[in-house]
Amino acid sequence: MERFFRNIVAFSIRHRLFTFFWVGIVAMMGIVSFLRTPIEAFPDVTNTQIIIVTQWAGRSAEEIERFVTIPIEVSMNSVQRKTNVRSTSMFGLSIVKIIFDDTAEDFFARQQVMNQLQNVSLPEGVEPEVQPPYGLPQAKFCGMFCKVLPAPENF
C-alpha cells in the first residue's frame, strides 16, 4: 500500500500541469455542486404516514381488534409503496398507521388509502377517519398562517 501512494506522489510531481488541471476540474465541480444544492430552512425529513382512527364506543379491545383493526389492516396490505402497517387497539378505539417509503408523495398515499378504505366491511355505524397530514414543512402553510413582521426603521 505504501508503494501505491509513493507512485501516486511521484506521478503528481512529474506531471504537475496534468495534476493541477484535474485538481482544478474537481474543485470547480465541487463548487458547482455546492451552489446547486437546495437549502431549506425547515426540511421535511419525515416519511409519509397515514393514520386511520376508528371509534366504536363501548366495545372491548378484543372486539375492536377482531371487527375493526384486522379488516382495515388486511385491506391496507394491498396499498402500493407501503413499508409498514402498524396498529393499536384499545377500549373503543382503533388506530392504524400506514408508513410509506421515502419516494411516496402524501397525495398518492392518501389516495391509495382512501381507495382501499371504501372496500373494508366494518360493523354498522363504524366510520374510519383518515387523520389530516402533520409535520408539513412551514413553506406549505406560509400562504395561510405566516406573516412578515416589518422591523422598525431604526432597528
C-alpha positions in Angstrom: 0.0 0.0 0.0 2.9 2.3 0.8 4.3 1.7 -2.7 0.9 2.7 -4.2 0.9 6.1 -2.5 4.6 6.7 -3.4 3.8 6.0 -7.1 0.8 8.5 -6.9 3.0 11.2 -5.4 5.8 10.6 -7.8 3.4 10.8 -10.8 1.9 14.0 -9.4 5.3 15.6 -9.0 6.5 14.6 -12.5 3.3 15.7 -14.2 2.5 19.0 -12.4 0.4 20.5 -15.2 -1.8 17.4 -15.5 -2.2 17.3 -11.7 -3.2 21.0 -11.4 -5.6 20.6 -14.3 -7.5 17.7 -12.7 -7.4 19.3 -9.2 -8.9 22.5 -10.8 -11.6 20.5 -12.6 -12.6 18.6 -9.4 -12.6 21.8 -7.4 -14.9 23.5 -10.0 -17.3 20.5 -9.9 -17.4 20.8 -6.1 -18.2 24.5 -6.2 -20.9 23.9 -8.8 -22.4 21.1 -6.8 -22.3 23.2 -3.7 -24.1 26.1 -5.4 -26.8 23.9 -6.8 -27.6 22.1 -3.6 -31.1 23.2 -2.4 -31.2 24.7 1.0 -34.4 24.6 3.0 -34.9 26.4 6.3 -37.2 23.6 7.6 -36.6 20.4 5.6 -39.2 17.7 5.8 -37.3 14.6 6.9 -40.3 12.5 8.0 -41.5 9.7 6.0 -45.1 9.7 4.6 -47.5 8.3 7.2 -51.3 7.9 7.0 -53.1 7.4 10.3 -56.6 5.9 10.4 -58.6 6.3 13.6 -61.8 4.4 14.1 -64.1 4.7 17.1 -66.6 2.1 18.2 -67.9 3.2 21.6 -68.4 0.7 24.4 -66.5 -2.2 22.8 -63.6 -4.1 24.3 -60.1 -4.1 22.8 -60.6 -7.7 21.6 -63.8 -6.8 19.7 -62.2 -3.7 18.2 -59.2 -5.8 17.1 -61.3 -8.5 15.6 -64.0 -6.4 13.9 -62.3 -3.1 13.1 -58.5 -3.2 13.2 -57.8 -6.5 11.4 -60.2 -5.8 8.5 -58.5 -2.4 8.0 -55.0 -3.9 8.2 -55.9 -6.6 5.7 -57.2 -4.1 3.3 -54.2 -1.8 3.7 -51.8 -4.7 2.9 -52.5 -4.2 -0.8 -51.6 -0.5 -0.8 -48.7 0.3 -3.1 -45.3 1.6 -1.9 -46.0 1.0 1.8 -43.2 -0.2 4.0 -45.1 -0.9 7.2 -48.6 -1.2 8.7 -48.8 -0.8 12.5 -51.9 -0.8 14.6 -53.1 -0.3 18.2 -56.5 -1.4 19.5 -57.8 -0.2 22.8 -61.2 0.2 24.5 -63.5 1.7 21.9 -60.6 2.9 19.6 -58.6 1.5 16.7 -55.5 3.3 15.4 -53.9 2.0 12.2 -50.7 3.7 10.9 -49.5 3.0 7.3 -45.9 4.1 6.7 -44.8 4.6 3.1 -41.4 4.6 1.5 -39.4 7.8 1.1 -40.4 8.3 -2.5 -44.2 8.2 -1.9 -45.9 11.6 -2.1 -48.5 12.4 0.5 -51.3 12.9 -2.1 -50.5 9.5 -3.6 -50.5 7.8 -0.3 -53.8 9.3 0.8 -55.5 8.4 -2.5 -54.3 4.8 -2.1 -55.6 4.6 1.5 -58.9 6.2 0.7 -59.5 3.8 -2.2 -58.8 0.8 0.0 -61.0 2.1 2.9 -64.0 2.0 0.6 -63.7 -1.8 0.3 -63.4 -2.5 4.0 -66.5 -4.1 5.6 -66.9 -2.8 9.1 -69.7 -3.1 11.6 -72.8 -0.9 11.3 -72.2 2.7 12.5 -68.4 2.5 12.4 -66.7 5.1 10.2 -62.9 5.2 9.9 -61.4 8.7 9.8 -58.1 9.4 7.9 -56.2 12.0 10.0 -55.0 15.2 8.4 -51.4 15.5 7.5 -48.9 16.6 10.1 -45.3 17.7 10.1 -45.5 19.5 6.8 -42.8 22.0 6.0 -43.5 25.5 7.0 -43.4 26.6 3.4 -46.7 24.8 2.6 -48.5 26.7 5.4 -47.0 30.1 4.9 -49.7 31.2 2.4 -52.3 31.0 5.2 -50.5 31.3 8.5 -47.2 33.1 8.2 -46.9 36.8 8.5 -43.9 39.0 7.9 -43.3 41.5 10.7 -41.6 44.6 9.5 -38.7 45.9 11.6 -38.7 49.4 12.9 -36.7 51.9 10.8 -34.0 52.4 13.4 -33.5 48.7 14.0 
